[in-house]
Amino acid sequence: MKKKSIIRDWVESIIVAFILAMIIRTFVVQAFKIPTGSMRPTLLEGDLILVNKFIYGAKVPFTNMTLPAVQKPQRGDVVVFIYPENPKKDFIKRLVATDAETVEIKNTAIYINDKPLSDPLFNQRYYYNRGPFAQEGKKIIVPKDSCFVLGDNSASSQDSRYWGFVPRKNIIGKATLIYWPLNRIRIIK
């Protein structure tokens, strides 16, 4: 009888731990691995990161509902999202513009509403005019409830310049922490 209760205790503990892990992964934080160099130097291939799903309002599985957001995605945030051209893939890029803002890449710089971005996250990088959404002299207006995202490594990033906008509902969360490898542990900016 005692042996049966020990096994039962173990099974119950494992089930509770599993349920808690699934709740945390679904609604609070999820781990991702960086597959390419499109976000260099911020994120390197193989970096393991934690993504805060709670901050933008986590999606409730098997429904179209989301939890209330703590804040809206903001310019400069590194966001993980469902790739608009293939819903089975997750991408990571830096958010550049949102609803009704005009985006233009001119003289290697990003202009929002005809003003160059002065934030060091943007003005210390070289941006290329590549793809149908970033041609020289072309201004793009971001649709309502959408975002324009770019990779920090503009030379080798498939981003909004090529395939357009990310619907806000596709955003999974904000990349917050590199936790592996140990020599790269840091908050993501």
Backbone torsions as a table, in degrees:
resi	resn	phi	psi	omega
1	MET	NA	-40.6	-179.6
2	LYS	-66.1	-38.4	179.5
3	LYS	-62.7	-40.3	-179.8
4	LYS	-64.1	-38.5	-179.5
5	SER	-71.1	-32.9	176.9
6	ILE	-65.8	-45.4	178.6
7	ILE	-62.7	-43.1	179.2
8	ARG	-61.6	-42.7	177.7
9	ASP	-59.7	-43.5	179.0
10	TRP	-62.8	-46.6	-178.9
11	VAL	-63.0	-44.3	178.7
12	GLU	-61.8	-43.4	179.2
13	SER	-61.9	-42.2	179.0
14	ILE	-65.1	-41.9	179.7
15	ILE	-64.7	-45.3	178.5
16	VAL	-62.3	-43.8	179.0
17	ALA	-61.8	-41.7	179.1
18	PHE	-63.6	-45.9	-179.9
19	ILE	-62.3	-44.0	177.8
20	LEU	-62.0	-43.1	179.0
21	ALA	-61.3	-41.0	180.0
22	MET	-67.8	-38.2	177.5
23	ILE	-64.5	-45.6	179.5
24	ILE	-62.7	-45.8	-179.1
25	ARG	-64.9	-36.7	-176.8
26	THR	-77.0	-39.4	-170.5
27	PHE	-114.2	-18.5	-171.8
28	VAL	-115.8	-63.4	-174.8
29	VAL	-146.2	144.9	179.0
30	GLN	-138.3	145.3	177.9
31	ALA	-89.8	142.9	175.5
32	PHE	-137.3	155.3	176.2
33	LYS	-113.0	135.0	-179.6
34	ILE	-80.8	118.4	-174.6
35	PRO	-90.5	-23.1	-173.8
36	THR	-134.5	176.2	179.5
37	GLY	-94.0	18.6	-176.4
38	SER	-67.2	-16.6	-179.6
39	MET	-111.4	15.2	176.2
40	ARG	-61.2	144.2	0.5
41	PRO	-89.2	-1.9	-178.2
42	THR	-61.6	-49.3	-179.0
43	LEU	-127.6	135.2	-179.6
44	LEU	-106.9	157.6	177.2
45	GLU	-55.8	131.5	179.2
46	GLY	91.7	-12.4	175.8
47	ASP	-58.8	139.5	172.8
48	LEU	-104.7	128.7	-174.5
49	ILE	-126.5	159.6	172.2
50	LEU	-107.8	135.0	-178.9
51	VAL	-115.0	123.9	178.8
52	ASN	-79.3	108.2	-179.3
53	LYS	-87.6	-23.1	-175.9
54	PHE	-69.5	-36.7	-170.8
55	ILE	-58.8	-39.6	-179.0
56	TYR	-97.9	3.2	-178.2
57	GLY	92.7	95.4	-177.8
58	ALA	-64.2	147.0	177.9
59	LYS	-79.4	140.3	176.1
60	VAL	-86.1	120.9	-176.5
61	PRO	-57.0	145.5	176.2
62	PHE	65.1	17.1	176.5
63	THR	-138.7	174.8	173.2
64	ASN	-100.2	14.5	-176.5
65	MET	-91.9	153.5	172.4
66	THR	-131.0	154.4	174.5
67	LEU	-73.2	159.2	177.7
68	PRO	-60.1	139.5	-179.6
69	ALA	-83.6	147.1	173.3
70	VAL	-79.5	-38.3	176.9
71	GLN	-154.0	162.1	175.9
72	LYS	-83.9	154.4	173.6
73	PRO	-58.5	139.1	-175.5
74	GLN	-124.1	154.9	177.2
75	ARG	-53.2	131.8	179.6
76	GLY	99.2	-20.1	178.0
77	ASP	-64.4	139.5	171.1
78	VAL	-91.0	116.5	-172.5
79	VAL	-118.2	145.2	171.6
80	VAL	-101.9	135.1	-176.2
81	PHE	-147.0	162.6	174.7
82	ILE	-77.2	123.1	-178.6
83	TYR	-59.8	122.6	-175.6
84	PRO	-59.4	-27.8	-177.9
85	GLU	-91.5	-10.6	177.3
86	ASN	-153.2	97.2	-175.0
87	PRO	-62.8	-7.2	178.1
88	LYS	-87.8	-5.0	-178.9
89	LYS	-112.1	143.0	172.0
90	ASP	-106.3	137.8	178.1
91	PHE	-118.9	161.5	174.9
92	ILE	-132.6	128.5	-179.9
93	LYS	-151.2	173.5	177.0
94	ARG	-97.2	131.2	179.5
95	LEU	-73.1	127.9	-176.6
96	VAL	-109.2	-40.8	-175.9
97	ALA	-149.9	155.5	178.6
98	THR	-130.2	-166.8	-175.5
99	ASP	-28.1	120.5	169.7
100	ALA	64.3	6.9	175.3
101	GLU	-81.0	148.0	177.2
102	THR	-97.5	130.6	-178.9
103	VAL	-116.2	137.1	174.3
104	GLU	-147.1	138.3	172.5
105	ILE	-103.3	117.6	-174.5
106	LYS	-139.8	129.1	179.4
107	ASN	54.2	42.2	178.4
108	THR	69.2	7.9	-178.8
109	ALA	-117.1	160.3	177.3
110	ILE	-97.5	131.7	176.1
111	TYR	-114.7	129.8	174.4
112	ILE	-115.1	123.8	-177.5
113	ASN	50.2	45.1	176.4
114	ASP	68.9	13.7	177.4
115	LYS	-121.4	133.2	179.2
116	PRO	-67.5	143.9	176.6
117	LEU	-73.0	126.6	-177.7
118	SER	-97.6	-8.7	179.7
119	ASP	-64.5	132.2	179.4
120	PRO	-56.5	-24.1	176.1
121	LEU	-59.2	-26.4	-176.3
122	PHE	-114.1	-41.4	-170.7
123	ASN	-79.6	-2.2	176.6
124	GLN	-105.1	18.0	179.2
125	ARG	-123.6	157.3	178.0
126	TYR	-102.7	121.7	-179.9
127	TYR	-109.6	131.5	-177.9
128	TYR	-93.7	146.2	173.3
129	ASN	-86.7	88.2	179.3
130	ARG	-130.6	150.4	177.5
131	GLY	83.8	160.7	-176.2
132	PRO	-67.1	-17.3	-178.3
133	PHE	-102.2	14.8	-179.5
134	ALA	-147.6	33.7	179.8
135	GLN	-72.3	146.9	179.7
136	GLU	-54.1	129.5	178.4
137	GLY	80.1	3.6	-178.4
138	LYS	-103.6	126.2	176.2
139	LYS	-101.7	135.0	-178.4
140	ILE	-114.0	133.3	176.3
141	ILE	-100.3	125.1	-179.4
142	VAL	-75.1	125.6	179.5
143	PRO	-66.9	162.9	177.9
144	LYS	-58.2	141.9	178.9
145	ASP	58.3	33.6	178.1
146	SER	-135.4	169.1	179.6
147	CYS	-136.3	153.9	173.1
148	PHE	-110.5	124.8	-174.9
149	VAL	-125.2	147.1	177.9
150	LEU	-134.0	149.7	172.1
151	GLY	-79.0	147.5	178.3
152	ASP	-65.8	-27.3	177.7
153	ASN	-98.3	79.8	-172.3
154	SER	-56.7	-29.0	-177.6
155	ALA	-68.9	-27.1	-177.2
156	SER	-134.8	48.4	-179.4
157	SER	-127.6	126.2	169.5
158	GLN	-87.7	111.6	-173.9
159	ASP	-143.9	-159.8	-175.5
160	SER	-59.5	-20.6	176.9
161	ARG	-62.1	-28.4	-175.6
162	TYR	-99.2	-43.0	-172.2
163	TRP	-118.5	5.4	172.9
164	GLY	94.1	-136.9	-166.1
165	PHE	-103.6	155.3	175.5
166	VAL	-102.7	117.8	174.1
167	PRO	-61.1	137.6	-177.9
168	ARG	-56.6	-32.0	179.5
169	LYS	-65.7	-17.4	178.6
170	ASN	-83.5	-11.0	-177.9
171	ILE	-74.4	124.8	-178.6
172	ILE	-85.4	-43.4	-178.4
173	GLY	175.6	-177.6	-178.2
174	LYS	-102.4	126.6	175.9
175	ALA	-69.1	124.6	-173.3
176	THR	-118.6	-29.7	-171.1
177	LEU	-148.9	133.5	166.8
178	ILE	-89.8	122.5	-179.6
179	TYR	-113.3	-5.4	176.9
180	TRP	-156.6	138.3	5.5
181	PRO	-74.0	161.2	-173.8
182	LEU	-57.0	-36.3	-177.7
183	ASN	-74.5	-4.6	178.5
184	ARG	-115.8	11.3	179.4
185	ILE	-59.5	124.6	179.3
186	ARG	-171.8	162.6	172.5
187	ILE	-76.7	138.7	-179.2
188	ILE	-85.5	127.1	178.4
189	LYS	-120.2	NA	NA
